Amino acid sequence: MADAEKARTIALVNLAWQHRFIDEALRADLNRLFETQQFIMGEPVGRLERELAAYCGAEHAVACGSGSDALYLALVAAGIGAGDEVLTTPYTFFATAGAIDRAGARPVFCDVEENSYHINQDRAAALLAERPGIRAVIPVHLFGACAPFERLREACAARGVTLIEDAAQAIGARVAAKPAGSFGAMACYSFFPTKNLGAYGEAGMVTTNDAGLAGQLRMLRMHGSRVRYVHERVGINSRMDTMQALVLLHKLPYLEEWNERRRGNAALYRELLAGAPVRLPAAEGEGDRHVFHHFVITCERRDRLREYLLAHGVGCEVYYPIPLHLQECFAGLGYKRGDFPVAERLAGASLAIPVGPWLERDEVAAVARRIGEFYRTASSG
Ligand SMILES: Cc1ncc(COP(=O)(O)O)c(C=O)c1O
């Protein structure tokens, strides 16, 4: 192998690559912002809300401080609180369940499907029938693929349960030709810097087609106030910084192209890893569009493969090593190891490899080559 290839590192995340596209125009806007000194909300946030609503195919977009706050605000806007149960997956980023607890409700977990990592719709529908305390369900569009929703939506509608999509990782994704965020009562997005559409700090958003919910969300993100110093409910401070809105406004025009580059890299992995002893992300169904926030393989000897890749300069990460029902902070919920065998198995076998738009095709090929090399040689013993 050439020395150049040995020395090269292939990053899981390379935000500097994205920054170059917007650097000049953003600096001009930031200079104007420094002149006005209006750092919270303001015209750019309203403009971003309109542009994101159009992009996501929703009537209303409400910007807020983070994806975690978006989930919390959506639950509280739906009237979820103490004594309520909220059904979700144990195989997600902590914030999904954290928001449920923060709203005063109790997370109820449902195992995921082996192939897709998504909440098992049949099991979720059964839990909805069994537990009348469940008042909301949060499916998560994990890794950039939209969770299938037909059965879940029917089961929610039959019981009057609110469906809230956690679309933090899936802006621009589609399922059965419907955009992520278009089948629940509300959808929550994160603009954490590493997301497909990333800010330069914390930022998030809730979309909805319901004007009443949009009004609640706007009020709740401002300490429960519509009119200054008049508080209808106890809300939180979750306004968006003007600077984050400017960054997102500059990045949004590139999102489609960047998502397509992710998809191109994923397609190349499918070709190059076809013979490797690893399981690839589930194939897309008709009308689906995976936006590959992460490209996650499921594999034997995951920890050794991870070490091997890191030692050879290939960034990789485990999303997520501990399912939420086994987290110490949720011990009080009474779950134990073995309750969600699929999530537990996936937590021990999944590995995200670089797929971002910053990757060139030869870098994708180099990652695939390293994986093949590991299973041919380094993994024995
Ligand atoms: C699935 C999921 N839900 C919620 C969040 C929370 O978003 P944030 O980090 O913006 O609070 C994230 C992001 O980190 C996420 O990946």
The ligand as a MOL file (V3000), in Angstrom:
LIG
                    3D

  0  0  0     0  0            999 V3000
M  V30 BEGIN CTAB
M  V30 COUNTS 16 16 0 0 0
M  V30 BEGIN ATOM
M  V30 1 C -32.4010 11.1820 17.1650 0
M  V30 2 C -32.0710 12.4740 17.8470 0
M  V30 3 N -33.0080 13.0760 18.6100 0
M  V30 4 C -32.7670 14.2360 19.2300 0
M  V30 5 C -31.5520 14.8680 19.1330 0
M  V30 6 C -31.3080 16.0920 19.9390 0
M  V30 7 O -30.8970 17.1780 19.1910 0
M  V30 8 P -29.9380 18.3070 19.8210 0
M  V30 9 O -28.5740 17.7070 19.9390 0
M  V30 10 O -30.0050 19.4060 18.7980 0
M  V30 11 O -30.5010 18.7030 21.1190 0
M  V30 12 C -30.5540 14.2880 18.3300 0
M  V30 13 C -29.2610 14.9510 18.1100 0
M  V30 14 O -28.2920 14.9640 18.6600 0
M  V30 15 C -30.8030 13.0580 17.6960 0
M  V30 16 O -29.8740 12.4630 16.9620 0
M  V30 END ATOM
M  V30 BEGIN BOND
M  V30 1 1 1 2
M  V30 2 1 2 3
M  V30 3 2 2 15
M  V30 4 2 3 4
M  V30 5 1 4 5
M  V30 6 1 5 6
M  V30 7 2 5 12
M  V30 8 1 6 7
M  V30 9 1 7 8
M  V30 10 2 8 9
M  V30 11 1 8 10
M  V30 12 1 8 11
M  V30 13 1 12 13
M  V30 14 1 12 15
M  V30 15 2 13 14
M  V30 16 1 15 16
M  V30 END BOND
M  V30 END CTAB
M  END
